[in-house]
Amino acid sequence: MTIEILGTGQPDGTAVVKATTEKIHLYGGTAVSQAATISDFASVTVADTALSTTNTAINAMVTKLNILLNDLSNIGVHASE
């Protein structure tokens, strides 16, 4: 079995698609466009003593991680649950 190489060694790299509106998928399935930006969240430092502040930040991280996992699943990088 042989594999197909996408890159040709060009110094600027290799593009799979040109625009964020073009669709792509890995490992079969339905192709999707580029996912929306996941915004940054406020960081939590050791100095934060209010439990509610920490919980809010953790919940924000969990939400954003779930968005990222969903986006990766949509393009087939990992299997969905």
C-alpha positions as CSV (number, residue, x, y, z in Angstrom):
1,M,0.0,0.0,0.0
2,T,1.3,3.4,-0.9
3,I,0.4,6.8,0.7
4,E,-0.2,10.1,-1.1
5,I,2.0,13.0,-0.1
6,L,0.4,16.4,-0.1
7,G,3.5,18.5,0.3
8,T,6.1,19.1,-2.3
9,G,8.8,20.6,-0.1
10,Q,7.8,24.2,-0.9
11,P,9.4,26.7,1.5
12,D,6.1,28.4,2.2
13,G,4.4,25.1,3.3
14,T,1.4,23.2,2.0
15,A,-2.2,24.3,2.1
16,V,-5.1,21.9,2.1
17,V,-7.8,24.6,1.6
18,K,-7.5,28.3,0.8
19,A,-10.4,30.0,2.5
20,T,-12.0,29.5,6.0
21,T,-15.3,28.9,4.2
22,E,-14.0,25.9,2.3
23,K,-14.9,22.6,3.9
24,I,-12.6,19.8,5.1
25,H,-12.9,16.5,6.9
26,L,-10.5,13.7,8.0
27,Y,-11.3,10.0,8.1
28,G,-14.5,10.3,6.0
29,G,-17.8,11.8,7.2
30,T,-19.3,15.2,6.4
31,A,-17.0,18.1,5.6
32,V,-17.3,21.3,7.6
33,S,-16.0,24.9,7.4
34,Q,-13.5,26.4,9.9
35,A,-15.0,26.6,13.3
36,A,-15.6,29.9,15.0
37,T,-13.0,31.5,17.3
38,I,-13.0,30.3,20.9
39,S,-12.5,33.5,23.0
40,D,-10.0,33.7,25.8
41,F,-11.2,33.5,29.4
42,A,-10.0,35.3,32.5
43,S,-7.1,33.5,34.1
44,V,-7.2,32.3,37.7
45,T,-4.2,32.9,39.9
46,V,-3.2,31.4,43.2
47,A,-4.0,34.7,44.9
48,D,-7.7,34.2,44.0
49,T,-9.3,33.2,47.2
50,A,-13.0,33.5,46.3
51,L,-14.3,30.1,45.5
52,S,-16.9,31.5,43.2
53,T,-14.3,33.2,41.1
54,T,-12.4,29.9,40.8
55,N,-15.5,27.9,40.0
56,T,-16.5,30.5,37.3
57,A,-13.1,30.3,35.7
58,I,-13.1,26.4,35.8
59,N,-16.6,26.3,34.3
60,A,-15.4,28.7,31.5
61,M,-12.4,26.4,30.8
62,V,-14.6,23.3,30.7
63,T,-17.0,25.1,28.3
64,K,-14.2,26.1,25.9
65,L,-12.6,22.7,26.1
66,N,-15.9,21.1,25.1
67,I,-16.2,23.5,22.2
68,L,-12.6,22.6,21.1
69,L,-13.3,18.8,21.4
70,N,-16.5,19.3,19.4
71,D,-14.7,21.2,16.6
72,L,-12.0,18.5,16.4
73,S,-14.6,15.8,16.3
74,N,-16.4,17.7,13.5
75,I,-13.4,17.5,11.2
76,G,-12.6,14.0,12.2
77,V,-9.4,14.5,14.2
78,H,-10.9,12.3,16.9
79,A,-14.0,10.2,17.2
80,S,-17.1,11.7,18.8
81,E,-18.7,10.1,21.8
